[in-house]
Amino acid sequence: MTPSQLWISFYTMLRKDIVRMFRIWVQTFLPSVITSCLYFLIFGAVLGSKIGTMQGVDYMSFVVPGLVMLAIVTNAYSNTSFTFFQSKFFFRGIEEILVSPTPPWLLILGFISGGIVRGVLVGAIVLLVSAFFTGLHLAVYNVLIIFGFAVLTALVFSLAGLVNGVYAKSLDAINIVPTFVLTPLVYLGGVFYSVHALPAWAQGFTYVNPIFYLINGFRYGFLGIADIPLWISLSVLAGMITTLAAINWYLIRTGLGLRQ
């Protein structure tokens, strides 16, 4: 395929996904906003004033980066997994792409790009909503770190969602992972607390949770504080991207679970 043909193929997949997510914005954007508002009300108006500070900063400011990351993770994952599953079972579009000259890496890029866009957009919306509850006097230590972790985290969970979409045989299989795996990992990954506030045995469980490192780096971009060095978070992020990209390339390249 020529560069022009590669671009047309990628643009077609991305445009289709973006048009879909804006067409059904009540399902794609609104739920995260409503959920975040409830979190901000509970932890800001009810619990935040009683807790006071966490790691030397206002508790509400401490929580905001974690809630934004929660929105990015869940939306990037669910968008890619559902879009791929829908194309595979409902529209039968995957077979057409597989028999076309489209290379595997472009198919992967086309599907995960929509998840990245949705994850980052919803994260930005949740961050804006937090201004109504915190006044957004949230310190911004490093904008590049914030943006980098937001995009790369959306990339990680778009890749993870694509793996789920390839293997899923039903809508139930799509919903099980976000409900029973992702959500608990995010909640136990330091969204609402510092790992140093936990007993030693609980800290050990937190350190084996990969999402902890993503939240840690993202929070560092806002507040300049971290439970662990930033380079460790970046290393975990790079390892997850490399591993998931390799898995996706293998699945798409071999057509495992795709050719019906």
Secondary structure, DSSP 8 states (H G I E B T S, - for coil): --HHHHHHHHHHHHHHHHHHHHHTHHHHTHHHHHHHHHHHIIIIIIIIHHH-EETTEEHHHHHHHHHHHHHHHHHHHHHHHHHHHIIIIIS-HHHHHHTSS--HHHHHHHHHHHHHHHHHHHHHHHHHHHHHHHTT----S-HHHHHHHHHHHHHHHHHHHHHHHHH--SHHHHHHHIIIIIHHHHHTTTSSS-GGGS-HHHHHHHHT-HHHHHHHHHHHHHHS--SS-HHHHHHHHHHHHHHHHHHHHHHHHHTTTT--
